[in-house]
């Protein structure tokens, strides 16, 4: 699968992203580094991938187990204050999940704890915490 990021010389850092046949996504950077703040920045997409994956993983589990889960509110808080320190720096994400039970139902403490445990099995959580990621950068041939 390929994701295409298109950047044009326009005095702006806005990137146009094409993923499969979905509508175009935009990426920008904060004003403090010269951006327009017109779209989420790359860190936002990194963080939201974790939150969305955890929510989806829990929803799939709840559906399979027939749990009365009506919805989830997932909040991802970022602490990047140490990120640029070098090779031993740390990028900290704290994920809080609020489980909403179907009307007239409730989720007991044991079930809610199990849902948190299940959320840690999402593929993005595993990718971020236990997989060695290799990135290769190269120049692509010019399009005709």
C-alpha positions as CSV (number, residue, x, y, z in Angstrom):
1,X,0.0,0.0,0.0
2,X,1.3,3.4,-0.9
3,X,0.4,6.8,0.6
4,X,1.2,9.8,-1.6
5,X,2.2,13.1,0.0
6,X,2.2,16.1,-2.4
7,X,3.9,19.3,-1.5
8,X,3.8,22.4,-3.7
9,X,5.9,25.5,-3.5
10,X,3.3,28.0,-2.4
11,X,4.9,29.6,0.7
12,X,2.9,27.1,2.8
13,X,3.9,23.9,4.5
14,X,0.5,22.3,3.8
15,X,0.8,18.8,2.5
16,X,-1.9,17.0,0.5
17,X,-2.1,13.3,1.2
18,X,-3.8,10.7,-0.9
19,X,-4.6,7.4,0.8
20,X,-6.2,4.8,-1.5
21,X,-9.5,6.2,-2.9
22,X,-10.4,8.3,0.1
23,X,-10.8,12.0,0.1
24,X,-7.6,14.0,0.3
25,X,-6.2,14.6,3.8
26,X,-4.2,17.7,4.7
27,X,-1.2,18.0,7.0
28,X,0.3,21.3,8.2
29,X,2.6,22.4,11.0
30,X,2.2,24.8,13.9
31,X,2.6,28.5,13.4
32,X,5.6,28.5,15.7
33,X,7.6,26.7,13.0
34,X,6.1,28.6,10.1
35,X,2.9,26.7,9.4
36,X,-0.6,28.0,9.0
37,X,-2.1,25.5,11.5
38,X,-4.7,24.7,8.8
39,X,-4.7,21.0,9.4
40,X,-3.4,18.4,12.0
41,X,0.4,18.2,12.1
42,X,2.3,14.9,11.6
43,X,2.4,14.3,15.4
44,X,-1.4,14.7,15.6
45,X,-1.8,11.9,13.0
46,X,0.7,9.7,14.8
47,X,-1.2,10.2,18.1
48,X,-4.7,9.9,16.6
49,X,-3.8,6.6,15.0
50,X,-3.2,5.2,18.4
51,X,-6.4,6.5,19.8
52,X,-8.5,5.4,16.9
53,X,-6.9,1.9,16.8
54,X,-7.5,1.4,20.5
55,X,-11.2,2.4,20.1
56,X,-11.7,0.1,17.1
57,X,-10.0,-2.8,18.8
58,X,-12.2,-2.4,21.9
59,X,-15.4,-2.1,19.8
60,X,-14.5,-5.3,17.9
61,X,-14.0,-7.1,21.1
62,X,-17.2,-5.8,22.7
63,X,-19.2,-6.8,19.6
64,X,-17.7,-10.3,19.5
65,X,-18.4,-10.8,23.3
66,X,-21.9,-9.2,23.1
67,X,-21.0,-6.5,25.6
68,X,-23.5,-3.6,26.0
69,X,-20.9,-1.0,24.8
70,X,-22.6,2.0,23.2
71,X,-19.5,4.0,22.5
72,X,-16.1,5.1,23.6
73,X,-14.5,8.5,24.1
74,X,-10.8,8.1,23.7
75,X,-8.4,11.0,24.6
76,X,-4.7,10.9,23.7
77,X,-2.5,13.4,25.7
78,X,1.0,14.0,24.4
79,X,4.0,15.0,26.3
80,X,6.7,15.7,23.8
81,X,8.8,17.9,26.1
82,X,11.7,15.4,26.0
83,X,11.4,14.3,22.4
84,X,14.2,16.3,20.8
85,X,16.8,15.4,23.5
86,X,18.6,12.8,21.3
87,X,18.7,9.1,21.0
88,X,17.5,8.4,24.6
89,X,14.6,10.9,24.4
90,X,11.1,9.8,25.2
91,X,7.7,10.7,23.5
92,X,5.0,10.0,26.1
93,X,1.4,9.4,25.2
94,X,-1.3,8.9,27.8
95,X,-4.6,7.3,26.6
96,X,-7.7,7.7,28.6
97,X,-10.8,5.8,27.6
98,X,-14.4,6.4,28.8
99,X,-16.7,3.4,28.0
100,X,-20.3,4.3,27.4
101,X,-22.8,1.5,28.2
102,X,-26.0,1.1,26.3
103,X,-29.0,2.8,27.9
104,X,-30.2,0.9,30.9
105,X,-27.0,-1.2,31.0
106,X,-23.7,-0.9,32.8
107,X,-20.2,-2.1,32.5
108,X,-18.7,-3.4,35.8
109,X,-15.2,-2.5,36.9
110,X,-13.8,-5.9,35.8
111,X,-15.2,-5.5,32.3
112,X,-13.9,-1.9,32.0
113,X,-10.4,-3.1,33.2
114,X,-10.6,-5.9,30.6
115,X,-11.4,-3.4,27.8
116,X,-8.3,-1.3,28.8
117,X,-6.3,-4.5,28.6
118,X,-7.7,-5.4,25.2
119,X,-7.0,-1.8,23.9
120,X,-3.3,-2.5,24.5
121,X,-3.4,-5.3,21.9
122,X,-4.3,-2.9,19.1
123,X,-1.9,-3.2,16.2
124,X,-0.8,0.5,16.4
125,X,-0.1,0.2,20.2
126,X,2.0,-2.9,19.4
127,X,3.8,-1.2,16.5
128,X,4.7,1.8,18.6
129,X,5.9,-0.2,21.6
130,X,7.3,-3.5,20.5
131,X,8.2,-3.4,16.8
132,X,11.4,-2.3,15.3
133,X,10.5,0.0,12.5
134,X,12.9,0.4,9.6
135,X,12.6,3.5,7.3
136,X,14.4,3.7,3.9
137,X,14.4,7.0,2.0
138,X,15.2,7.2,-1.6
139,X,14.6,9.4,-4.6
140,X,11.8,8.3,-6.9
141,X,12.2,8.5,-10.7
142,X,10.5,11.5,-12.3
143,X,7.0,11.0,-13.6
144,X,6.3,11.5,-17.3
